[in-house]
Amino acid sequence: MSSFFTAPKLALTLALFLFFSQICAASQTPLRIMALGNSITQSNQSNYSYRYNLWKKLLDANLEADFVGSHAENRGGNPNWPQYNGKSFDPDNEGHWGWSADQVLYGNTEEPNKGKLSQWLQNYTPDLVLLHLGTNDMFRNQPLDETLNELREVVRLLRADNPEVTILFAKLIPAYDQKVGPQAANNIVLLNEKIPALVAELNTSTSKVILVDQFTGFNPTTGADTWDGVHPNASGEEKMAQRWFDAIMQVAAPSAVTINGFDASKTEQGHIALEWQTTSEYKSSEFEIERALNSNNFEKIGEVAGAGSSTTLKEYDFTDQNAPYGDLYYRLKHIGEDGKLTYSEVEFVKKEQVLSAADEISMKPELQIYPTATRDKKITMALTGQQPFSEVEIHIYTLSGQRVQRVVKQCTADGSVSMDIHLNNAQKAGLYLVQVLTPTGKLQDEFILE
């Protein structure tokens, strides 16, 4: 094949969405990435390859990657890859200059020492494969069905090594017809037309095969996105890297959400209105609305669907029509498509009961202590007429004013508290005062310890 068919591999860089910049923890297990292809994957000494720019974008996203492959060389020698964020580029790859899909499977007789796919996989196991393969097959006018079957076999071997491997299967970048000839350029178009159906055929729930469109928007004209009509220049490398990166983030990055302005307020109808905004969502499934009658013990009261993935402002609302009276605490539980949970800050609102005159009479605070005289050092306290779920303090004093006991209780939904109070065995006989502090005042009663 002519030299321009085997020219250097492209280098790609891609622009990160700011939203993805902090979604992965640096301490995670590195994602083992295999870049599998021909010269477009390998590149040469004069070009960085898309792998370098993809590596930088993954660093920016805090997604730790380990590129794997049987070699770590560009064609003719490695360029001087600049360090990035204090780290050196990981050049391992499985790009093979001028190779076709059948040569990847069975070896290249012109380079017998370089092995083949089944042998390469004995030394590493990728989690994710960037598959851009078939260009040289099309340049050599190999039958489409033959190349498609070879690509099926590539996937089979990858799964034999890792049954859960994820494969990003690319539509090939185009070739400049004035450089490679109309037939060779059109052969790539014809193969690309078959790839979506092949991806759908090969995709499984345990081993995802995902289409990555490297064809659309790529200009193969020499000097545009390639330096020779076939191999990407800096512009082409950036485009390829961005496409790979976007696909990687879809499968490798955890869900994330930025919640802004979560507020709870009372409505004229006596309901509690909840409103919040998000400035970014990624793999966002839903928001569960939770309520508690104290600062913990939250329970789900509703849900609102998330926006999937978005970097624009989204506004949400939910109305709690069954909110009880008293001190109420609300929070949001965001659930990502991957099951990851993110909680909002807690919002507090107090819902007070508005009583009619008759209700106010019936709700008059009352404290009862019985028996009024006891020998077994146990009394029962009954408190009524309080705000639902309000908190009260019960204090017990000796006649001399010494406090001997303090208890904090929360009223029930009907504004009452009924409880037994056990006195310390060391308490002496005499008159004791029970004082109850409520949000609206103070009640007291007494009993005799015989």
GIZI-V728872 format. One record per helix or strand of 3 or more residues. SS is the DSSP state (alpha for helix, beta for strand). FROM is the first residue (numbers start at 0). TO is the last residue. Records with the same first field share a line. If there is no record, write none. Layout:
SS = FROM-TO, FROM-TO
This chain:
alpha = 2-5, 17-21, 38-41, 49-59, 100-105, 108-113, 116-119, 134-138, 143-160, 176-179, 181-201, 233-251, 356-361
beta = 30-36, 64-67, 92-94, 127-131, 165-170, 208-212, 255-265, 271-291, 298-309, 313-319, 325-335, 340-342, 346-350, 365-369, 377-383, 390-397, 402-409, 416-421, 429-437, 440-448
